[in-house]
């Protein structure tokens, strides 16, 4: 069942614009995920962000149109965090060609995580509030099929330093 099917018909979903800018380049990434319109310029994210940092599934954020020729709401700021966290994983092999790569994603599902991806090697992982966060991060580090991973929310500078360092 699609995530959108769990909501009542009177809820209004809209495409919002997330623009990710980077400190070290002039390049930007733009994505347009679904969000629930809560009214008064407030939205609740209903997809897993692929490029955007600092925002996760179910977070509530402010967005507003920024351009006269584009009525879509653009992300402005986070209003409240949902407890979901976002990571990105880059698999060493395609899930279409490797049972081990698919098994890595299945293991994450078994840990209570959701994921969306390009269907082959790059996936956004939703670490839900009930998941054992430390165990998920340990799996990222120990899984041979995960070539690289990163936290997108919280970003590393948002996290507390590990004790004993």
TIVEX-434726 format. One line per field, with one value per residue: residue number from 1; chain; z, x, y of N, C-alpha, C in turn. Coordinates in nm, 4 decimals, decimal comma. Example, Ala and Ser with C-alpha at 12.3 -4.5 7.8 and 13.67 -1.06 7.14 Angstrom:
2
k c(1; 2)
c c(A; A)
nz c(0,7800; 0,7080)
nx c(1,3190; 1,2850)
ny c(-0,5690; -0,2250)
caz c(0,7800; 0,7140)
cax c(1,2300; 1,3670)
cay c(-0,4500; -0,1060)
cz c(0,7800; 0,7870)
cx c(1,3200; 1,2900)
cy c(-0,3300; 0,0030)
//
This chain:
165
k c(1; 2; 3; 4; 5; 6; 7; 8; 9; 10; 11; 12; 13; 14; 15; 16; 17; 18; 19; 20; 21; 22; 23; 24; 25; 26; 27; 28; 29; 30; 31; 32; 33; 34; 35; 36; 37; 38; 39; 40; 41; 42; 43; 44; 45; 46; 47; 48; 49; 50; 51; 52; 53; 54; 55; 56; 57; 58; 59; 60; 61; 62; 63; 64; 65; 66; 67; 68; 69; 70; 71; 72; 73; 74; 75; 76; 77; 78; 79; 80; 81; 82; 83; 84; 85; 86; 87; 88; 89; 90; 91; 92; 93; 94; 95; 96; 97; 98; 99; 100; 101; 102; 103; 104; 105; 106; 107; 108; 109; 110; 111; 112; 113; 114; 115; 116; 117; 118; 119; 120; 121; 122; 123; 124; 125; 126; 127; 128; 129; 130; 131; 132; 133; 134; 135; 136; 137; 138; 139; 140; 141; 142; 143; 144; 145; 146; 147; 148; 149; 150; 151; 152; 153; 154; 155; 156; 157; 158; 159; 160; 161; 162; 163; 164; 165)
c c(A; A; A; A; A; A; A; A; A; A; A; A; A; A; A; A; A; A; A; A; A; A; A; A; A; A; A; A; A; A; A; A; A; A; A; A; A; A; A; A; A; A; A; A; A; A; A; A; A; A; A; A; A; A; A; A; A; A; A; A; A; A; A; A; A; A; A; A; A; A; A; A; A; A; A; A; A; A; A; A; A; A; A; A; A; A; A; A; A; A; A; A; A; A; A; A; A; A; A; A; A; A; A; A; A; A; A; A; A; A; A; A; A; A; A; A; A; A; A; A; A; A; A; A; A; A; A; A; A; A; A; A; A; A; A; A; A; A; A; A; A; A; A; A; A; A; A; A; A; A; A; A; A; A; A; A; A; A; A; A; A; A; A; A; A)
nz c(0,0000; -0,0801; 0,0817; 0,0769; 0,0702; 0,3278; 0,4379; 0,5010; 0,2644; 0,2660; 0,3303; 0,2081; -0,0257; -0,1464; -0,3830; -0,2710; -0,2786; -0,2365; -0,1998; -0,2144; -0,1190; -0,1383; 0,0581; -0,0567; -0,3321; -0,6282; -0,7162; -0,7009; -0,5646; -0,6464; -0,5347; -0,5384; -0,3225; -0,1859; 0,0390; 0,3234; 0,3374; 0,5961; 0,6407; 0,6737; 0,5739; 0,6671; 0,6473; 0,6255; 0,5779; 0,3517; 0,2115; 0,1659; 0,1815; -0,0867; -0,1511; 0,0141; 0,3177; 0,6750; 0,7113; 0,7661; 0,7183; 0,8010; 0,9445; 1,0358; 0,8574; 0,7495; 0,4498; 0,1492; -0,1448; -0,3542; -0,5870; -0,8420; -1,0792; -1,0118; -0,8322; -0,6409; -0,3068; -0,1390; 0,0655; 0,3814; 0,6625; 0,9365; 1,1496; 1,3455; 1,4653; 1,3786; 1,4900; 1,3239; 1,1339; 0,8761; 0,6459; 0,3958; 0,1771; -0,0143; -0,2179; -0,2891; -0,4979; -0,7422; -0,6479; -0,8271; -0,9366; -0,7341; -0,4756; -0,2193; -0,1861; -0,1973; 0,0290; 0,2282; 0,2319; 0,3019; 0,5585; 0,6865; 0,6690; 0,8392; 1,0746; 1,1196; 0,9590; 0,6824; 0,3246; 0,0231; -0,3191; -0,6077; -0,7154; -0,7625; -0,6634; -0,4911; -0,2009; 0,0101; 0,3511; 0,5954; 0,9241; 1,1639; 1,4561; 1,6509; 1,6008; 1,6773; 1,6893; 1,7196; 1,6615; 1,3940; 1,2743; 1,3366; 1,1814; 0,9246; 0,9230; 0,9416; 0,7374; 0,4492; 0,1966; 0,1917; 0,0580; 0,1089; 0,3353; 0,4688; 0,7120; 0,6740; 0,8168; 1,1515; 1,0542; 1,0756; 1,2306; 1,3899; 1,5809; 1,9034; 2,0429; 2,0691; 2,3822; 2,5797; 2,3881)
nx c(0,0848; 0,0566; 0,2086; 0,0482; -0,2087; -0,2969; -0,4182; -0,6890; -0,9467; -0,9925; -0,7580; -0,4979; -0,2535; 0,0488; 0,3017; 0,6116; 0,8956; 1,2274; 1,5352; 1,8632; 2,1494; 2,5057; 2,8000; 3,0559; 3,0393; 2,8796; 2,6715; 2,3411; 2,0926; 1,7701; 1,4574; 1,1226; 0,9221; 0,6266; 0,4041; 0,1971; -0,0457; -0,0807; -0,1924; -0,1740; 0,0855; 0,2292; 0,3695; 0,3782; 0,6198; 0,5985; 0,7463; 1,0673; 1,3526; 1,5860; 1,8102; 1,8143; 1,9232; 1,8791; 1,6060; 1,3367; 1,1137; 0,7776; 0,8437; 0,7549; 0,7306; 0,7938; 0,6879; 0,6816; 0,5620; 0,8172; 0,8691; 0,7305; 0,6452; 0,6139; 0,4058; 0,4467; 0,5123; 0,8141; 1,0638; 1,1309; 1,1941; 1,2464; 0,9838; 0,8970; 1,0408; 1,0009; 1,1062; 1,1878; 1,4725; 1,7140; 1,9101; 2,1582; 2,2430; 2,4917; 2,5183; 2,7469; 2,6906; 2,4334; 2,0926; 1,9491; 2,1216; 2,2476; 2,1935; 2,2870; 2,3094; 2,0389; 1,9586; 2,0797; 1,9202; 1,6797; 1,7471; 1,7675; 1,4980; 1,3941; 1,4911; 1,3203; 1,3365; 1,2511; 1,2824; 1,3686; 1,4580; 1,6781; 1,6333; 1,8465; 2,1342; 2,1546; 2,0112; 1,7707; 1,7336; 1,4910; 1,5043; 1,3106; 1,1366; 1,1071; 1,3121; 1,6267; 1,8610; 2,1463; 2,2109; 2,1342; 2,3159; 2,5512; 2,5119; 2,5265; 2,8011; 2,9153; 2,8209; 2,9088; 2,8050; 2,7298; 2,8731; 2,9235; 2,7996; 2,5874; 2,4736; 2,1863; 1,9992; 1,9886; 2,2385; 2,5919; 2,7134; 2,5027; 2,4759; 2,5426; 2,8722; 3,0471; 3,0701; 3,3661; 3,5525)
ny c(-0,1175; 0,2187; 0,5012; 0,7283; 0,6274; 0,5851; 0,7998; 1,0337; 1,1280; 1,4064; 1,5273; 1,7292; 1,6858; 1,8163; 1,9066; 2,0048; 2,2243; 2,1462; 2,2828; 2,2129; 2,3604; 2,3898; 2,4382; 2,4331; 2,4626; 2,5984; 2,4531; 2,3117; 2,0919; 1,9903; 1,8837; 1,7537; 1,6576; 1,4906; 1,6498; 1,6970; 1,9402; 2,1501; 2,3887; 2,7492; 2,7907; 2,5756; 2,2501; 1,8908; 1,6546; 1,3846; 1,2029; 1,0415; 1,2342; 1,2741; 1,4303; 1,6512; 1,7977; 1,7746; 1,7362; 1,5170; 1,2332; 1,3016; 1,5329; 1,8670; 2,1645; 2,5036; 2,6525; 2,8438; 3,0165; 3,1438; 3,2731; 3,4774; 3,3562; 3,0917; 2,9027; 2,7063; 2,5848; 2,6633; 2,5227; 2,6721; 2,6694; 2,4375; 2,3472; 2,1619; 1,8588; 1,5161; 1,2885; 1,0918; 0,9837; 1,0436; 0,8677; 0,8001; 0,5402; 0,3772; 0,1196; -0,1466; -0,3129; -0,3637; -0,4095; -0,5481; -0,7245; -0,8590; -1,0772; -1,0496; -0,7734; -0,6985; -0,8372; -0,6844; -0,4526; -0,5748; -0,6553; -0,4067; -0,3324; -0,5266; -0,4276; -0,2262; -0,0055; 0,2072; 0,2414; 0,4137; 0,4310; 0,4385; 0,1998; 0,0412; 0,0966; 0,3205; 0,4489; 0,6055; 0,5984; 0,5625; 0,6047; 0,5049; 0,6404; 0,4366; 0,2618; 0,1019; 0,3169; 0,3287; 0,0630; 0,0469; 0,2276; 0,0902; -0,1364; -0,0213; 0,0366; -0,2177; -0,3799; -0,5490; -0,5016; -0,2381; 0,0232; 0,2895; 0,5367; 0,7985; 1,0361; 1,2230; 1,3560; 1,3518; 1,5880; 1,5439; 1,7538; 1,8244; 1,6322; 1,4912; 1,4758; 1,1647; 0,9962; 0,9764; 1,0349)
caz c(0,0000; -0,0883; 0,2038; 0,0609; 0,0873; 0,4695; 0,4827; 0,4657; 0,1369; 0,2795; 0,3486; 0,0816; -0,0509; -0,2484; -0,4092; -0,2183; -0,3405; -0,1473; -0,2734; -0,1336; -0,1592; -0,0759; 0,0939; -0,1337; -0,4759; -0,6696; -0,7592; -0,6111; -0,5971; -0,6240; -0,5375; -0,5116; -0,2570; -0,1383; 0,1772; 0,3656; 0,3630; 0,7269; 0,6453; 0,7256; 0,5311; 0,7353; 0,5712; 0,6877; 0,4723; 0,3371; 0,1348; 0,2200; 0,0950; -0,1496; -0,1562; 0,1130; 0,4515; 0,7895; 0,7079; 0,7612; 0,7054; 0,9014; 1,0025; 0,9977; 0,8149; 0,6849; 0,3081; 0,0846; -0,2812; -0,3533; -0,7183; -0,9006; -1,1864; -0,9596; -0,7128; -0,5487; -0,1818; -0,1210; 0,2045; 0,4476; 0,7878; 1,0121; 1,2644; 1,4495; 1,4226; 1,4008; 1,5521; 1,2158; 1,0908; 0,7362; 0,6047; 0,2562; 0,1606; -0,1496; -0,2186; -0,3773; -0,6135; -0,7663; -0,5926; -0,9404; -0,9742; -0,6170; -0,3669; -0,0953; -0,1778; -0,1608; 0,1677; 0,3150; 0,2465; 0,3781; 0,6986; 0,7363; 0,6890; 0,9603; 1,1894; 1,1298; 0,8701; 0,5480; 0,2284; -0,1148; -0,3934; -0,7531; -0,7555; -0,7907; -0,5689; -0,4029; -0,1264; 0,1275; 0,4576; 0,7003; 1,0539; 1,2372; 1,5982; 1,7333; 1,5642; 1,7566; 1,6064; 1,7256; 1,5919; 1,2499; 1,2343; 1,3439; 1,0625; 0,8110; 0,9295; 0,9340; 0,6205; 0,3345; 0,0763; 0,1980; 0,0190; 0,1719; 0,3899; 0,5337; 0,7788; 0,6137; 0,9245; 1,1733; 0,9928; 1,1809; 1,3233; 1,4787; 1,6773; 2,0213; 2,0311; 2,1443; 2,5111; 2,5872; 2,2798)
cax c(0,0000; 0,1291; 0,1968; -0,0606; -0,3366; -0,3303; -0,4740; -0,8279; -0,9600; -0,9961; -0,6223; -0,4474; -0,1120; 0,1041; 0,4450; 0,6882; 1,0274; 1,3426; 1,6558; 1,9825; 2,2690; 2,6264; 2,8981; 3,1789; 3,0137; 2,7621; 2,5692; 2,2290; 2,0049; 1,6300; 1,3626; 0,9851; 0,8485; 0,4909; 0,3856; 0,0599; -0,0678; -0,1429; -0,2484; -0,0941; 0,2245; 0,2929; 0,3605; 0,4371; 0,6842; 0,5448; 0,8418; 1,2026; 1,4312; 1,7028; 1,9246; 1,8024; 1,9751; 1,8143; 1,4610; 1,3025; 0,9730; 0,6823; 0,8803; 0,6683; 0,8156; 0,7327; 0,7219; 0,6025; 0,6064; 0,9258; 0,8828; 0,6022; 0,6067; 0,6102; 0,3213; 0,4772; 0,5769; 0,9544; 1,1056; 1,1899; 1,2568; 1,1820; 0,9035; 0,9101; 1,0989; 0,9111; 1,1766; 1,2467; 1,6061; 1,7374; 2,0461; 2,1707; 2,3384; 2,5388; 2,5531; 2,8566; 2,6349; 2,2917; 2,0017; 1,8986; 2,2232; 2,3099; 2,1040; 2,3445; 2,2716; 1,8965; 1,9507; 2,1157; 1,7993; 1,5838; 1,7896; 1,7243; 1,3521; 1,3746; 1,5248; 1,2143; 1,3638; 1,1955; 1,3790; 1,3301; 1,5821; 1,6773; 1,6058; 1,9679; 2,2463; 2,1476; 1,8859; 1,7473; 1,6833; 1,4144; 1,5222; 1,1911; 1,1625; 1,1137; 1,4296; 1,7490; 1,9441; 2,2860; 2,2224; 2,1269; 2,4447; 2,6493; 2,4913; 2,5857; 2,9468; 2,9613; 2,7670; 3,0003; 2,7356; 2,7170; 3,0022; 2,9361; 2,6732; 2,5940; 2,3538; 2,1328; 1,9256; 2,0642; 2,3705; 2,6898; 2,7371; 2,3865; 2,4743; 2,6284; 2,9944; 3,0457; 3,1377; 3,4936; 3,6434)
cay c(0,0000; 0,3458; 0,5829; 0,8244; 0,5594; 0,5754; 0,9273; 1,0570; 1,1992; 1,5518; 1,5784; 1,7809; 1,6672; 1,9053; 1,8956; 2,1170; 2,2319; 2,1458; 2,3218; 2,1900; 2,4338; 2,3362; 2,5411; 2,4262; 2,4683; 2,6742; 2,3584; 2,2846; 1,9795; 2,0255; 1,7728; 1,7975; 1,5495; 1,5145; 1,6933; 1,7230; 2,0825; 2,1676; 2,5229; 2,8599; 2,7774; 2,4622; 2,1260; 1,7726; 1,5771; 1,2493; 1,1223; 1,0430; 1,3229; 1,2121; 1,5215; 1,7580; 1,7685; 1,8377; 1,7166; 1,3748; 1,1954; 1,3505; 1,6622; 1,9787; 2,2747; 2,6196; 2,6682; 2,9487; 3,0492; 3,2417; 3,3359; 3,5153; 3,2650; 2,9545; 2,9053; 2,5965; 2,6257; 2,6300; 2,5054; 2,7878; 2,6273; 2,3301; 2,3921; 2,0590; 1,7325; 1,4021; 1,1762; 1,0120; 1,0269; 1,0083; 0,8318; 0,7573; 0,4313; 0,3500; -0,0219; -0,1837; -0,3829; -0,3390; -0,5101; -0,6261; -0,8226; -0,9202; -1,1167; -0,9961; -0,6321; -0,6971; -0,8849; -0,5721; -0,3708; -0,6546; -0,6492; -0,2751; -0,3417; -0,6064; -0,3430; -0,1268; 0,1080; 0,2100; 0,2946; 0,4433; 0,4480; 0,4348; 0,0631; -0,0337; 0,1065; 0,4369; 0,4441; 0,6876; 0,5124; 0,6282; 0,5397; 0,5452; 0,6693; 0,3154; 0,1822; 0,1133; 0,4043; 0,2861; -0,0650; 0,0752; 0,2845; -0,0185; -0,2201; 0,0510; 0,0219; -0,3569; -0,4511; -0,5486; -0,4538; -0,0925; 0,0792; 0,4206; 0,5868; 0,9285; 1,0862; 1,3449; 1,4202; 1,4743; 1,5970; 1,5146; 1,8638; 1,8354; 1,5232; 1,5045; 1,3970; 1,0396; 1,0070; 0,9072; 1,0730)
cz c(0,0000; 0,0386; 0,1957; 0,0869; 0,2325; 0,5218; 0,4347; 0,3383; 0,1494; 0,3076; 0,2122; 0,0734; -0,1637; -0,2679; -0,3545; -0,2814; -0,2323; -0,2317; -0,1797; -0,1940; -0,0809; -0,0531; -0,0021; -0,2858; -0,5046; -0,7121; -0,6533; -0,6569; -0,5601; -0,6305; -0,4950; -0,4515; -0,2216; 0,0066; 0,2016; 0,3994; 0,4931; 0,7426; 0,7030; 0,6942; 0,5998; 0,6560; 0,6493; 0,5768; 0,4703; 0,2398; 0,2086; 0,1286; 0,0429; -0,1421; -0,0396; 0,2491; 0,5575; 0,7946; 0,6914; 0,7471; 0,8266; 0,9733; 0,9521; 0,9683; 0,7527; 0,5403; 0,2491; -0,0583; -0,2748; -0,4826; -0,7768; -1,0037; -1,1418; -0,8294; -0,6094; -0,4208; -0,1747; 0,0281; 0,2573; 0,5739; 0,8507; 1,1295; 1,3778; 1,3876; 1,4637; 1,4816; 1,4491; 1,1837; 0,9511; 0,7137; 0,4565; 0,2500; 0,0124; -0,1490; -0,3198; -0,5031; -0,6243; -0,7028; -0,7037; -0,9788; -0,8560; -0,5086; -0,2336; -0,0769; -0,1378; -0,0156; 0,2663; 0,3375; 0,3250; 0,5276; 0,7607; 0,7597; 0,8160; 1,0871; 1,2080; 1,0429; 0,7404; 0,4538; 0,0950; -0,1905; -0,5421; -0,8050; -0,7809; -0,6800; -0,4662; -0,3360; -0,0126; 0,2306; 0,5628; 0,8279; 1,1430; 1,3861; 1,6858; 1,7039; 1,6641; 1,6702; 1,6031; 1,6519; 1,4404; 1,2013; 1,2382; 1,2230; 0,9385; 0,8064; 0,9021; 0,8080; 0,5005; 0,2087; 0,0750; 0,1767; 0,0908; 0,2291; 0,4535; 0,6059; 0,7092; 0,7144; 1,0431; 1,0960; 1,1054; 1,2781; 1,4172; 1,5909; 1,7925; 1,9974; 2,1171; 2,2748; 2,5086; 2,4759; 2,3232)
cx c(0,0895; 0,1054; 0,0782; -0,1969; -0,3836; -0,3994; -0,6176; -0,8363; -0,9578; -0,8573; -0,5658; -0,2960; -0,0686; 0,2512; 0,5109; 0,8272; 1,1347; 1,4655; 1,7736; 2,0999; 2,3867; 2,7274; 3,0164; 3,1605; 2,8922; 2,6471; 2,4596; 2,1605; 1,8640; 1,5470; 1,2258; 0,9046; 0,7055; 0,4939; 0,2374; 0,0492; -0,1462; -0,2077; -0,1496; 0,0546; 0,3014; 0,2654; 0,4268; 0,4899; 0,6330; 0,6247; 0,9748; 1,2868; 1,5586; 1,8265; 1,9293; 1,8519; 1,8914; 1,6634; 1,4339; 1,1520; 0,8935; 0,7249; 0,7824; 0,7592; 0,7328; 0,7800; 0,6302; 0,6508; 0,7127; 0,9375; 0,7449; 0,5530; 0,6005; 0,5302; 0,3535; 0,5428; 0,7210; 0,9858; 1,1704; 1,2640; 1,1779; 1,1068; 0,9148; 0,9600; 1,0065; 0,9751; 1,2321; 1,3845; 1,6299; 1,8849; 2,0421; 2,2754; 2,3674; 2,5893; 2,6643; 2,8103; 2,4865; 2,2067; 1,9415; 1,9947; 2,2793; 2,2070; 2,1547; 2,3096; 2,1248; 1,8781; 1,9876; 1,9949; 1,6918; 1,6171; 1,7484; 1,5734; 1,3202; 1,4068; 1,4206; 1,2345; 1,2849; 1,3029; 1,3118; 1,4598; 1,5641; 1,6555; 1,7300; 2,0723; 2,2337; 2,0100; 1,8862; 1,6807; 1,6143; 1,4319; 1,4096; 1,2209; 1,1758; 1,2359; 1,5429; 1,8517; 2,0893; 2,3075; 2,2174; 2,2603; 2,5544; 2,6354; 2,5485; 2,7369; 2,9943; 2,9181; 2,8614; 2,9357; 2,7199; 2,8555; 3,0307; 2,8000; 2,6966; 2,4633; 2,3125; 2,0489; 1,9218; 2,1952; 2,4721; 2,7132; 2,6201; 2,3890; 2,5697; 2,7577; 2,9857; 3,1208; 3,2677; 3,5884; 3,7369)
cy c(0,1240; 0,4261; 0,6778; 0,7603; 0,5557; 0,6999; 0,9432; 1,1403; 1,3518; 1,6120; 1,6174; 1,7639; 1,7586; 1,8705; 2,0216; 2,1127; 2,2406; 2,1758; 2,3045; 2,2648; 2,3776; 2,4481; 2,5468; 2,4337; 2,5558; 2,5830; 2,3456; 2,1569; 2,0220; 1,8987; 1,8238; 1,6826; 1,5900; 1,5586; 1,7166; 1,8712; 2,0958; 2,3041; 2,6229; 2,8460; 2,6663; 2,3344; 2,0138; 1,6822; 1,4339; 1,1634; 1,1259; 1,1313; 1,2546; 1,3000; 1,6188; 1,7109; 1,8389; 1,8231; 1,5678; 1,3564; 1,2440; 1,4784; 1,7684; 2,0980; 2,3858; 2,6226; 2,7741; 2,9688; 3,1596; 3,3202; 3,3641; 3,4155; 3,1182; 2,9528; 2,7965; 2,6488; 2,5734; 2,6213; 2,6332; 2,7451; 2,5135; 2,3922; 2,2909; 1,9285; 1,6174; 1,2897; 1,0794; 1,0691; 0,9741; 0,9785; 0,7966; 0,6477; 0,4113; 0,2062; -0,0487; -0,2540; -0,3501; -0,4484; -0,5957; -0,7379; -0,8996; -0,9493; -1,0616; -0,8489; -0,6192; -0,7399; -0,7736; -0,4821; -0,4448; -0,6521; -0,5155; -0,2734; -0,4186; -0,5294; -0,2317; -0,0042; 0,0944; 0,2607; 0,3206; 0,4616; 0,4434; 0,2935; -0,0193; -0,0229; 0,2189; 0,4409; 0,5449; 0,5978; 0,5984; 0,5470; 0,5904; 0,5642; 0,5443; 0,2288; 0,2030; 0,1861; 0,3577; 0,1543; -0,0455; 0,1311; 0,1795; -0,1114; -0,1523; 0,0296; -0,1205; -0,4308; -0,4368; -0,4925; -0,3017; -0,0328; 0,2112; 0,4571; 0,7228; 0,9565; 1,2149; 1,4228; 1,3244; 1,4716; 1,5882; 1,6299; 1,8880; 1,7337; 1,5525; 1,4253; 1,2712; 1,0581; 0,9281; 0,9430; 1,1835)
//
